[in-house]
Amino acid sequence: KDRYKTLRLERTGGILEVTFHTDGGPLQWSLLAHHEFEDAFLEIGRDRENDVVILTGTGDAFSGPAIEPGKHPNRRTMTPETYDPIQWEGKQMLPHLLAIEAPVIAAINGPAVRHAEIPLVSDIVLATDDTYFQDTAHFPGGMVPGDGMHVVMPLLMGPTRGRYFLYTGQQIGAAEAKDTGLVNEVLPRADLLPRARELARLLLQQPRLVRRYTRTVLTEDLRQRLHGLLGYGLALEGMARMKSSGHAGGGRVRDRFGAVAEARRLRLRGWHGLVRRRHPAGRPAAHGCRAQQPGARAAPAGRHRPGGGRARRGPGPGGAGGRAAP
């Protein structure tokens, strides 16, 4: 339970409380959090003594930071090598969360503006009355929302509302979130965790296998959707980041392929010139003749004709004894 710097774990009577934080304050999303969440969700799912899981944040915010539209702090050059661990962790994080075979309750203690999909895929979602949801990390910040948001938000909100949410950086308050089905209950801050613990104890009244298998069957549809779409979305997100993360590298790639294209153009022009030299004006080369192929030896004069192929041999108007026909 002391393994992680961004998650605080405490279990009492089979109820595991997972509190997200950064140095004891509200969670500020980072590569460290990205790395630790993937591993923590896997380990939580492996421990069968976790009967119910409560996810919550620290202080007056669930996750941040907010980002001014059009700006993003991660403008360092991104290469396939630097993106690979991010992409790998991204492919595992939500599936590991959904693979936890214990009911999950989200107690959202304030604004969730980074990775709001994590609490929203819980079985029961509670929020304080000052909570709002927003995606500041992706499209408004210059990134493709390909790490699960592109699957979760349209599924939970409906396709049209979900796309609008992701494109515009829309803020959805707790009351509206409840009306749209994102949140089950809206509570004062002081009542949030007590209500989550009350619901956890209620769930514990059912046999363990009933709880575990109910969780499994209710998350299977989303797990299947993520299996087909998560890796694809992350690939597109990574390609877009590499395209915009540094013009020098992109210029080198363009220069290289431009040089290849020019070499091919010059080589083709050389082939065409060779064909013209071997087939003077008035004797055009037939399509597919040997002289058109690179490195082919020219055929003796009179052995090609406009119709293509080799000339007939044998008696004919052009003379006997195998002379070429005119």
Secondary structure, DSSP 8 states (H G I E B T S, - for coil): --S-SSEEEEEETTEEEEEE-BTTBSEE--HHHHHHHHHHHHHHHH-TT--EEEEE-BTTBSEE----TT--S--S---HHHHHHHHHHHHHHHHHHHT--S-EEEEE-S-B-SSTHHHHTSSEEEEETT-EE---SSGGGTS--TTTHHHHHHHHH-HHHHHHHHHHT--EEHHHHHHTTS-SEEE-HHHHHHHHHHHHHHHTTS-HHHHHHHHHHHHHHHHHHHHHHHHHHHHHHHHHHHHHS-HHHHHHHHHHHHHHHHHHHHHHHHHHHHHHHHS-TTS---TT-GGGSTT-----TTSB-TT-SB---SSSTT-SSS----
